[in-house]
Amino acid sequence: MSLYSDYLQEIETRKTQGLNPKPIEGAELAAEIIAQIKDTGSEHRAQCLEFLIYNTLPGTTPAAEQKAEFLREIITGEITVEEISVDFAFELLSHMKGGPSVDVLLDLALCQDRVIGPKAAEVLKSQVFLYESDTQRLADAYERGDDMAKSLLTSYANGEFFTELPEIDEVIQVVTYVAAEGDVSTDLLSPGNQAHSRSDRELHGKCLISEKAQEEIEALKGLHPDKQVMLVAEKGTMGVGSSRMSGVNNVALWTGKKASPYVPFINIAPIVGGTNGISPIFLTTVGVTGGIGIDLKNWVKKFDSDGKPVLDENGDWVLEQVYSIDTGTVLTINTKTKKLYDASGEQELADIADALTPQKVEFIKAGGSYAVVFGKKLQSFAAQTLGIKAPEVFAPSREISHEGQGLTAVEKIFNRNAVGVAEGTTLHAGSDVRVRVNIVGSQDTTGLMTSQELEAMAATVISPSVDGAYQSGCHTASVWDLKAQRNIPKLMSFMNKFGLITARDPKGEYHAMTDVIHKVLNDITVDDWSVIIGGDSHTRMSKGVAFGADSGTVALALATGEATMPIPESVKVTFKGDLKDHMDFRDVVHATQAQMLKQFGDNVFQGRVIEVHIGTLLADQVFTFTDWTAEMKAKAAICISTDETLIESLEIAKSRIGIMIEKGMDNEAQTLAGLIKIADKRIAEIRSGERPALAPDQNADYFAEFVVDLDEIVEPMIADPDVNNIDVSRRYTHDTIRPVSHYGGDKKVDLGFVGSCMVHKGDMKIIAQMLKNLEKSGDKVEFKAPLVVAPPTYNIVDELKAEGDWEVLQKYAGFEFDDDDPKNEARTEYENILYLERPGCNLCMGNQEKAAKGDTVMATSTRLFKGRVVEDSDEKKGESLLSSTPVVVLSTILGRTPTMEEYKAAVDGIKLTEFRPPRENLAASSVHY
């Protein structure tokens, strides 16, 4: 009873926080609860029944195994529990989503008992989370002539687990709640500084937007009990930024529907909308929960009498309102006509067919995309086992093929990796495709949720078709506090056992690697035709095509080795002119966004793949571009390289994988050694001409083509959150890109940060060179603002030590990380010194270290959202300006933004980048994949 007593004490503590009892996942606690139920004289028996029935996590959790075995005992008559009949026990098993519950149901269905067997089979026919061990049992029983196995297989082949579900409602009425004006970031829905609580869904739900917003949402539900609250982004895009399942979970918790009466705090089917639609990553996550994401189009561009766009004084498009979505507005979704109407259901407001495609309707009907993915696999298995053709139960995959049209780079990758497509079929953008996933990444602040998703879908081991998978420790690297100490070892142990390479060794035999996940994934991606899925929006590799994903999609990729999505359209980006010697490649990245917006007016990158023809820049450096495409709102990015550049990048990747092996990070399956073999094979293919570096076809079709003019880039470029813009919707958008001269050399900078996934070894060397230059000039190096430096990876630190640059950084550092004595508390005050921090995300993540409230921060990071790197004070709005490494360093030495003269002097003689646009056309001459 010791664990149960502790649980009761925890319940009392949670009551003071306004929380219900925490869901039960441990076997030992579940066993004690079951013992109390069996003891008819126990004073805790009634309460324990409630806990077992309503508060035990399903899937493959240890508690679920205990619960399933207990229900088996009731069904077989080994014990009698008055409150749980045999039929109720079967119902409880039906809500447990696989794993131990399927084991029990299969045992009972195949036990030859004429009463129990048919009942178990009826429940099994509704289940879809069956794995190889489960389906093999059915296949073996069928081969033995078992009639029950045949009945089950016939049901699966006919897709009855899907066809027997009720159809979705034709009319859904919603009442709007405006989350914010402008883009709604996932930081608003699930703040990064609350990452530690994501696996405790009820607790984490309390961080949605604000307490006031939560009260207002509850009030709307009270006023409109027959309607669903739709969370909306007015004059913006919903769900920009990080790929957070926790953000959708929070929205569902407050506005969605309960997934099961017997599964605690898991809600599904949220409805969200945005004037400019839903961020692609967020929309995928909405689909995971069977929700609806709507492009509201309630503001449109204003045109004058000559049909020309009306611009404001800043040159931005003026918008005019088509219809109101103010908080409290009642709207009608018609899933049959696929239109959005007013409250009466008569006045049409918008076409929402894109939100209700046949595939998305299936997700809604099934309660989420997982059930459809597993259902399709189960149907295919059953039909194959029976030797029949599976009937068309699901909407056919959308296959779009344009005869004579070449392929973009992403189309080539999808065609090569497509699953279930007839041989000889060529697919173009818009096709819905199942694709094999080569590389998967899980990061540490979403990893606990990924492990929960794996347990919920009853997965126990990584799919053998995945080439490599990595569990990072970078988002919790800067502070090894009590929350990290409690969560991270548990996560690493689970993922290591599941089959991932883990940043931390559960056995403690190799040094903890807190390297930034994107850098590691960039290294272990050793084929430019790879598909990569990662639990972060910045999963944007410079080899292959990578998609940032929610924790659930990561779990699905790990468990099945597949992902399902439409082939995106592409925008081709090339370069002309020459980059000035005093410009950094980060300035090219920002200028690309600024020039694109100036040329097109609209963001043509949003929701599409940016195919960037870099050509001669190595994978480490070009990652700066592909990484930033998340802020460009692109779905993904693909780097087109020359053969020689790609081979050099692969050799660097091989070297770094070798270092990981030397450290002892490889597993029993020798995953890392296998990646080196894949790299060797790819290099041989390129050198022999058998399969050159990935390139689009000459006659590929693009949504748009855009040329970046390098001659126009004459000043360092800064992404500004524009915190005081009178138009609230234009704040914190990443779209305001300004030259350094805009600030007049007198904008105060309170703190500088060089770190995050946007920097590489070259950035660290630039800092060292700038300090050496100041030293040579005789100037005393003094910082008028703190400078925080966090190298992305340990191998970069080792290389800097070998080349003498780390010694320079140490010379001027007032603080240097110590792995033997890591910080266990976040820094709250900064001195005007250089801080050499542990490799990892540090300030960019905003969940551990932060700048002082109200600070103006100059950073190399990717995020400028409100409250991410810096929060507001009572006197001043915090602002995070994003720029190149030399601008950050110089700003901290000066304590302000530099003038162009000061900047040029500071970088004189420093090679900031080797980038020169390729002179040759990198497109291939024929279709091949």
BELLIN-V627174 format. One record per backbone hydrogen bond with DSSP energy under -1.0 kcal/mol. NH is the residue of the N-H (numbers start at 1). CO is the residue of the C=O. If there is no record, write none. Layout:
# BELLIN-V627174
nh={NH/NH}
co={CO/CO}
This chain:
# BELLIN-V627174
nh={5/6/7/8/9/10/11/12/13/14/15/16/18/19/24/30/31/32/33/34/35/36/37/38/39/40/42/45/48/49/50/51/52/53/54/55/57/59/60/63/65/66/67/68/69/70/71/72/73/74/75/76/78/79/84/89/90/91/92/93/94/95/96/101/103/104/105/106/107/108/109/110/117/119/120/121/122/123/124/125/126/127/130/135/136/137/138/139/140/141/142/143/144/145/146/150/151/152/153/154/155/156/157/158/159/160/162/163/164/165/172/174/175/176/177/179/182/184/186/188/190/194/195/197/198/200/204/205/206/207/208/209/210/214/215/216/217/218/219/220/221/222/223/224/227/228/230/231/232/233/234/236/238/239/240/244/248/249/250/251/252/253/254/255/256/257/259/263/268/269/272/273/274/275/276/277/279/283/284/285/286/287/288/289/290/291/292/294/296/297/300/302/304/307/310/312/315/318/320/322/328/329/331/332/333/334/335/338/339/340/341/342/345/349/350/352/355/356/361/362/363/364/365/366/368/369/373/374/375/376/377/378/379/380/381/382/383/384/385/386/387/388/393/405/406/412/413/414/415/416/417/419/425/428/430/431/432/433/435/436/437/438/439/440/441/442/447/450/451/452/453/454/455/456/457/458/459/462/463/466/467/468/470/471/472/477/480/481/485/486/487/488/491/492/493/494/495/496/497/498/499/500/501/503/508/513/516/520/521/522/523/524/525/530/532/533/534/535/536/539/540/545/547/549/554/555/556/557/558/559/560/561/563/565/567/571/572/573/574/576/583/587/589/590/591/592/593/594/595/596/597/598/599/600/601/602/604/607/608/609/610/611/612/613/614/615/616/622/623/624/625/626/627/628/630/631/632/633/634/635/636/638/640/642/646/647/648/649/650/651/652/653/654/655/656/657/658/659/660/661/662/663/664/665/670/674/675/676/677/678/679/680/681/682/683/684/685/686/687/688/691/697/698/700/703/706/708/710/712/713/714/718/719/720/725/730/731/732/737/738/740/742/743/744/746/749/750/751/752/753/754/759/763/764/765/766/767/768/769/770/771/772/773/774/775/776/777/778/779/784/785/787/788/789/790/797/798/799/800/801/802/803/805/806/809/810/811/812/814/815/817/821/833/835/836/837/840/841/844/845/851/854/855/857/858/859/860/867/868/873/879/881/882/883/888/889/890/891/892/893/894/895/897/903/904/905/906/907/910/912/924}
co={1/2/3/4/5/6/7/8/9/10/11/12/15/14/55/26/27/28/29/30/31/32/33/34/35/38/39/42/44/45/46/47/48/49/50/51/24/96/455/25/61/62/63/64/65/66/67/68/69/70/71/72/73/73/81/85/86/87/88/89/90/92/93/98/99/100/101/102/103/104/105/106/113/115/116/117/118/119/120/121/123/124/128/131/132/133/134/135/136/137/138/139/140/142/141/146/147/148/149/150/151/152/153/154/156/155/159/159/160/162/333/331/228/329/230/232/234/237/240/185/186/191/192/194/195/197/200/201/203/204/205/188/208/210/211/212/213/214/215/216/217/218/219/220/224/173/175/271/177/273/180/233/277/184/184/242/244/245/246/247/248/249/250/251/252/268/266/260/257/289/292/231/294/233/236/274/238/279/280/281/282/283/284/285/287/286/270/272/274/275/320/318/308/304/302/316/312/310/300/298/176/326/174/341/172/339/170/334/334/350/332/347/342/340/340/338/352/353/357/358/359/360/361/362/363/287/369/370/371/372/373/374/375/376/377/378/379/380/381/382/383/383/391/402/699/408/409/410/411/412/413/434/422/400/567/428/398/565/563/417/561/531/531/468/533/470/443/446/447/448/449/450/451/452/453/455/454/498/558/463/438/438/440/501/442/474/823/479/481/482/483/484/487/488/489/490/491/492/493/494/495/495/469/471/505/503/792/516/517/518/519/520/521/527/545/439/547/441/534/536/538/530/532/534/550/551/552/553/554/555/556/557/435/433/431/609/704/611/706/708/580/584/585/586/587/588/589/590/591/592/593/594/595/596/597/600/602/633/605/569/636/571/638/573/612/640/614/618/619/621/622/622/623/624/627/628/628/630/629/608/608/610/612/615/642/643/644/645/646/647/648/649/650/651/652/653/654/655/656/657/658/659/661/660/667/670/671/672/673/674/675/676/677/678/679/680/681/682/683/684/685/407/924/697/570/572/574/576/709/710/712/738/882/736/722/727/728/721/735/718/716/739/740/741/743/895/856/856/786/858/788/756/760/760/761/762/763/764/765/766/767/768/769/770/771/772/773/775/774/892/892/833/752/835/754/793/794/795/796/797/798/799/800/800/805/806/807/808/834/834/836/818/831/787/815/789/791/474/841/842/869/871/852/879/751/881/753/870/865/876/855/857/719/859/884/885/886/887/888/889/890/891/747/899/900/901/902/903/907/910/696}
